[in-house]
């Protein structure tokens, strides 16, 4: 056993507990008015136990831990460790970036409490090993984030927070039913995630549970048409909050699909359905994103697109019983965690800089943006190479290449809108610039360090054929973007939130006639005395049937 593997077995269980506990400890310190300044200084340090645990699991071996008194169990395998490492790095950088906003701002205490609770859930979700623990930390990463979105309490942010919370609560209710079905299908009565997922293919609840799992986690990753909350939330949230929500928090849905889809069992019907739903979402996000003007909103639609690609990879893994798809998808998602969070911080930095100081920031932002399209020598190129084996060279591979071209066009559109955006009048503090640069550097370096852990060959990544495979879709995407610019941005303006906004408008338009129809119906029923007696009779009959069946 290597020294790193031995260290993982010795120190890993304690680090798993500390990964969840550290943000809560900082929160406990923050609740003391006399210690709040110290707690704010400690916040960037809270993700360090999670980062240490992830490094041990990636370089050593998986390990587990538990809190017997609370009946909470933890486990960290390779997919979880890859995502946990990226999420921890984002929380560290974003916490440093956000510290300038925590002093002297309205609702600063509430924002800090929500920040630390969301951090605890975001890190804990990657290590939860049983149904109850997973559901607890999944709720923790979701519900407190409302106050990160609705922080300003104006009409726009309150509406965005309300839409986000509605999707969150519905998704968690759906997942609760799915978890009950998973537990019912496990013959030994175990709540261990690996046990219930292993029993799922033979469970009588299989199809219903899978449908609910995909629906619930699909809401979390904003899989179209369940995507309406994401553009509203990311546009409304402050820059550091948008960075952690887009980069780390939304990956709770990704790890959910990785943990709960039975990738070892071939389920072609469900797998292919999820794959094509993912590809539809990938192109839908680009199509709507190209109509947007706000850089934060464009990044939100880019996330919808990238989450669709991840869903497609996992769907194909489910269809072909490819367990390696879990680590491939985790690596792809980890690159997205780092790059997307760094891009949101780029928006904040670029808005605070003027003159010559702005040009270097835009150059870094351009490199980060094109990384998502697969720019050679970046983490994005490695991410696309990692999932190539799962996608194959057939139809799915061709669709994935087209998606890379579309992403390139969207990211060039983002860069133009960012370059044209106005200065917000806020000074760019040194800690903000340094934290942004550190995260940007990590988004370029860390994927290269983790790529061998998922079976990748760095020499293969530098081969001429591999570089060309990455370049030609980007050239097509650049040509598409140039064509749109030449036409003067001819695409129609679609409001951020697209489907949610359209549904709201339809409801408001239908409310008056529906209200009038219900009033007329009520008046007619009240004119018919027999109606009330009939309804009472039906109610009594149903009640009697219910008592008789007990």
Beta strands, then each sheet from edge to edge (+ up, - down):
strand 1: 63-67
strand 2: 72-76
sheet 1: 1+ 2-
end
